[in-house]
Amino acid sequence: MATETVETTQLRLASPNGIVTRTILKTPLRDALPSEIPVIDISPTFSDSLQDRKAVAQQVRAAAQNMGFFYIKNHGIPADVTRDAYEASLAFFRQDTDNKMRADSRKAKWENGYRAPATQRLNPYEGVDVRESFSYRYDPRYDDTVGEKGLEEIPEEVKRYLRCEEYPWDKTRNLPQLKESLTRHIRECLRLARALTRCFALGLGLEEGCFDGKVKYPDASYGLNYYPPLERPTEEEEEEDATEGRVSIGSHTDFQLFTILWQDSQGGLEVLNKQGQWLRARPIEGTLVVNLGDCMQRITNDAYVSTVHRARNRSGRERVSIPFFWGFGLHETCSVVVVGEGEERRYEDVRCEEWVARRIRDMKRVGEMVDE
């Protein structure tokens, strides 16, 4: 019996190992199965019972070894906090261009603030990202484990890596609810990220708090992505090919430990499985998406997976997503913490600042190669 041959194409992108090429199946886009991107109830993570916390950690471990993507429910972020952040985001992005450009990130000291359309291309081989964004780096004043009173206790070696500033809030005073709503949401994301960090530690068979010191002053950033609708494909085009066309955000892997993502109901997140097929990670009400980054893959000696993903908003309506990126403090060191039986350690220690800088250089290098 003849085996049907599936056409393929090639995808180039920046990776922790430089520029790599992935073989992509030119097959119809399909929804991810629960066995591929599971929904995990993480409420036991907040339990007083260590056994309950370990049970959740094992589910997280399985997802991390499989696709590196999973949904979480009962995560503890109040629905009204998320709703307010979403509505404030829409209010900002629906403004006229002049109002938004007041918070132009290019004029900020640390690039916090607004990025206009046609100014970003996460994967240059796929063209310019069809999106606008607003971002804000970790600020200890909005971290309940630090707060205003704890600012003086921050070591100098940490302060030199902080990239927070008042610029984006000063430039959005016409929308006072923006700062209020987003900083409330940031506080909740920080709390959840720390709980997940301890969950990952348990899943790796480590002491639950072994990473606590490394994320005391994390390299974290909070973003808003606004995606206008892309041109909708015909049914025939959608069936024939899931690889072509413009992207809302290009194919990439995240740099750090993990990302917590809220997405609205429009959909558009797509994840590349190990076989090279694009899968839809459809929105599931009440959940957040968690995906692992390159740093997590590194410290687990490749046991956990940092998976390529992208977004294409073909809903015909505007779409908003809110990612929260989480990693060890830039002053910390990224080291392999587990090595499987019979394996060799694959990565040397690296300063987190150097690691992030290297990944950014890799992405810029891809862009330079495209421009040549």
NORVENDA-V608741 format. One record per residue. RES is the residue in one letter. D_FIRST is the distance of its C-alpha to the first C-alpha in Angstrom with 2 decimals. Layout:
BEGIN
res=RES d_first=D_FIRST
res=RES d_first=D_FIRST
END
This chain:
BEGIN
res=M d_first=0.00
res=A d_first=3.81
res=T d_first=6.50
res=E d_first=9.49
res=T d_first=12.53
res=V d_first=15.70
res=E d_first=18.91
res=T d_first=21.71
res=T d_first=25.44
res=Q d_first=28.19
res=L d_first=30.97
res=R d_first=34.19
res=L d_first=36.71
res=A d_first=39.56
res=S d_first=38.95
res=P d_first=41.12
res=N d_first=39.83
res=G d_first=40.72
res=I d_first=38.54
res=V d_first=34.83
res=T d_first=31.64
res=R d_first=28.84
res=T d_first=25.33
res=I d_first=24.78
res=L d_first=21.61
res=K d_first=22.20
res=T d_first=21.05
res=P d_first=23.23
res=L d_first=26.08
res=R d_first=25.95
res=D d_first=28.54
res=A d_first=28.71
res=L d_first=28.12
res=P d_first=31.08
res=S d_first=29.22
res=E d_first=29.13
res=I d_first=32.63
res=P d_first=34.61
res=V d_first=37.98
res=I d_first=40.58
res=D d_first=43.96
res=I d_first=46.31
res=S d_first=49.54
res=P d_first=49.91
res=T d_first=50.21
res=F d_first=53.72
res=S d_first=54.54
res=D d_first=57.36
res=S d_first=55.08
res=L d_first=53.44
res=Q d_first=50.86
res=D d_first=49.89
res=R d_first=49.60
res=K d_first=47.49
res=A d_first=45.08
res=V d_first=44.45
res=A d_first=44.23
res=Q d_first=41.34
res=Q d_first=39.38
res=V d_first=40.22
res=R d_first=39.19
res=A d_first=35.70
res=A d_first=35.27
res=A d_first=36.73
res=Q d_first=34.29
res=N d_first=31.25
res=M d_first=31.63
res=G d_first=35.34
res=F d_first=35.81
res=F d_first=37.16
res=Y d_first=39.40
res=I d_first=42.75
res=K d_first=44.81
res=N d_first=48.40
res=H d_first=49.14
res=G d_first=52.81
res=I d_first=53.24
res=P d_first=55.23
res=A d_first=53.62
res=D d_first=56.81
res=V d_first=56.82
res=T d_first=53.34
res=R d_first=54.25
res=D d_first=57.41
res=A d_first=55.63
res=Y d_first=53.11
res=E d_first=55.89
res=A d_first=57.95
res=S d_first=54.99
res=L d_first=54.59
res=A d_first=58.35
res=F d_first=58.24
res=F d_first=55.31
res=R d_first=56.57
res=Q d_first=59.81
res=D d_first=60.68
res=T d_first=59.81
res=D d_first=63.38
res=N d_first=63.58
res=K d_first=60.30
res=M d_first=61.23
res=R d_first=64.33
res=A d_first=62.07
res=D d_first=60.32
res=S d_first=58.87
res=R d_first=59.77
res=K d_first=63.41
res=A d_first=63.05
res=K d_first=63.90
res=W d_first=60.60
res=E d_first=58.37
res=N d_first=58.57
res=G d_first=58.39
res=Y d_first=56.67
res=R d_first=54.15
res=A d_first=53.93
res=P d_first=50.94
res=A d_first=49.34
res=T d_first=50.84
res=Q d_first=47.88
res=R d_first=44.51
res=L d_first=42.87
res=N d_first=40.05
res=P d_first=41.51
res=Y d_first=38.18
res=E d_first=37.53
res=G d_first=41.02
res=V d_first=43.99
res=D d_first=43.56
res=V d_first=44.44
res=R d_first=46.75
res=E d_first=50.28
res=S d_first=51.22
res=F d_first=54.15
res=S d_first=54.33
res=Y d_first=56.82
res=R d_first=56.90
res=Y d_first=58.00
res=D d_first=61.63
res=P d_first=63.36
res=R d_first=65.73
res=Y d_first=62.92
res=D d_first=61.73
res=D d_first=63.38
res=T d_first=63.35
res=V d_first=65.57
res=G d_first=67.29
res=E d_first=70.42
res=K d_first=72.43
res=G d_first=70.00
res=L d_first=69.90
res=E d_first=72.77
res=E d_first=71.01
res=I d_first=68.02
res=P d_first=68.29
res=E d_first=68.93
res=E d_first=65.83
res=V d_first=63.81
res=K d_first=65.80
res=R d_first=65.06
res=Y d_first=61.38
res=L d_first=61.85
res=R d_first=60.74
res=C d_first=62.20
res=E d_first=64.74
res=E d_first=66.41
res=Y d_first=65.54
res=P d_first=62.76
res=W d_first=64.91
res=D d_first=68.00
res=K d_first=66.16
res=T d_first=64.81
res=R d_first=68.10
res=N d_first=67.77
res=L d_first=65.02
res=P d_first=66.64
res=Q d_first=63.97
res=L d_first=61.40
res=K d_first=62.89
res=E d_first=63.75
res=S d_first=60.32
res=L d_first=58.29
res=T d_first=60.43
res=R d_first=60.16
res=H d_first=56.40
res=I d_first=56.52
res=R d_first=58.58
res=E d_first=55.99
res=C d_first=53.13
res=L d_first=55.13
res=R d_first=55.71
res=L d_first=52.05
res=A d_first=50.91
res=R d_first=53.29
res=A d_first=52.04
res=L d_first=48.42
res=T d_first=49.52
res=R d_first=50.95
res=C d_first=47.82
res=F d_first=45.69
res=A d_first=48.22
res=L d_first=47.90
res=G d_first=44.11
res=L d_first=44.45
res=G d_first=46.77
res=L d_first=49.79
res=E d_first=53.18
res=E d_first=52.91
res=G d_first=55.44
res=C d_first=54.52
res=F d_first=53.59
res=D d_first=56.49
res=G d_first=58.71
res=K d_first=56.10
res=V d_first=55.67
res=K d_first=59.36
res=Y d_first=59.59
res=P d_first=55.95
res=D d_first=54.36
res=A d_first=53.29
res=S d_first=53.02
res=Y d_first=52.70
res=G d_first=51.13
res=L d_first=50.80
res=N d_first=48.09
res=Y d_first=48.53
res=Y d_first=45.56
res=P d_first=46.27
res=P d_first=43.32
res=L d_first=40.86
res=E d_first=39.83
res=R d_first=37.38
res=P d_first=34.02
res=T d_first=32.91
res=E d_first=30.18
res=E d_first=27.87
res=E d_first=28.84
res=E d_first=28.40
res=E d_first=24.87
res=E d_first=23.88
res=D d_first=25.43
res=A d_first=27.19
res=T d_first=28.42
res=E d_first=31.02
res=G d_first=34.52
res=R d_first=37.77
res=V d_first=38.20
res=S d_first=40.95
res=I d_first=40.87
res=G d_first=38.72
res=S d_first=36.09
res=H d_first=37.93
res=T d_first=38.58
res=D d_first=41.95
res=F d_first=44.52
res=Q d_first=46.20
res=L d_first=45.63
res=F d_first=44.23
res=T d_first=44.54
res=I d_first=45.48
res=L d_first=44.43
res=W d_first=45.68
res=Q d_first=43.89
res=D d_first=45.03
res=S d_first=43.04
res=Q d_first=41.58
res=G d_first=38.61
res=G d_first=37.17
res=L d_first=36.49
res=E d_first=33.02
res=V d_first=31.71
res=L d_first=29.11
res=N d_first=26.93
res=K d_first=25.85
res=Q d_first=22.38
res=G d_first=24.21
res=Q d_first=23.91
res=W d_first=27.13
res=L d_first=28.17
res=R d_first=31.17
res=A d_first=33.91
res=R d_first=35.56
res=P d_first=39.25
res=I d_first=40.11
res=E d_first=43.73
res=G d_first=46.02
res=T d_first=43.78
res=L d_first=43.81
res=V d_first=40.95
res=V d_first=41.39
res=N d_first=39.47
res=L d_first=40.15
res=G d_first=41.48
res=D d_first=41.44
res=C d_first=44.59
res=M d_first=43.07
res=Q d_first=40.05
res=R d_first=42.59
res=I d_first=44.92
res=T d_first=42.10
res=N d_first=40.83
res=D d_first=37.49
res=A d_first=36.99
res=Y d_first=37.27
res=V d_first=35.27
res=S d_first=36.78
res=T d_first=34.13
res=V d_first=33.94
res=H d_first=34.84
res=R d_first=36.28
res=A d_first=37.69
res=R d_first=37.11
res=N d_first=39.43
res=R d_first=37.85
res=S d_first=39.71
res=G d_first=42.26
res=R d_first=45.03
res=E d_first=46.78
res=R d_first=45.33
res=V d_first=47.15
res=S d_first=45.93
res=I d_first=48.23
res=P d_first=46.99
res=F d_first=49.09
res=F d_first=48.35
res=W d_first=49.58
res=G d_first=50.27
res=F d_first=52.79
res=G d_first=56.12
res=L d_first=56.24
res=H d_first=58.97
res=E d_first=56.71
res=T d_first=54.35
res=C d_first=50.57
res=S d_first=49.76
res=V d_first=46.84
res=V d_first=47.76
res=V d_first=45.00
res=V d_first=43.11
res=G d_first=40.44
res=E d_first=40.90
res=G d_first=40.09
res=E d_first=39.88
res=E d_first=42.25
res=R d_first=44.02
res=R d_first=42.23
res=Y d_first=44.90
res=E d_first=48.62
res=D d_first=51.12
res=V d_first=51.73
res=R d_first=54.32
res=C d_first=52.83
res=E d_first=54.77
res=E d_first=53.28
res=W d_first=49.74
res=V d_first=49.98
res=A d_first=51.71
res=R d_first=48.98
res=R d_first=46.22
res=I d_first=48.27
res=R d_first=48.82
res=D d_first=45.09
res=M d_first=44.49
res=K d_first=47.39
res=R d_first=46.07
res=V d_first=42.78
res=G d_first=44.95
res=E d_first=47.03
res=M d_first=44.04
res=V d_first=42.87
res=D d_first=46.41
res=E d_first=46.87
END
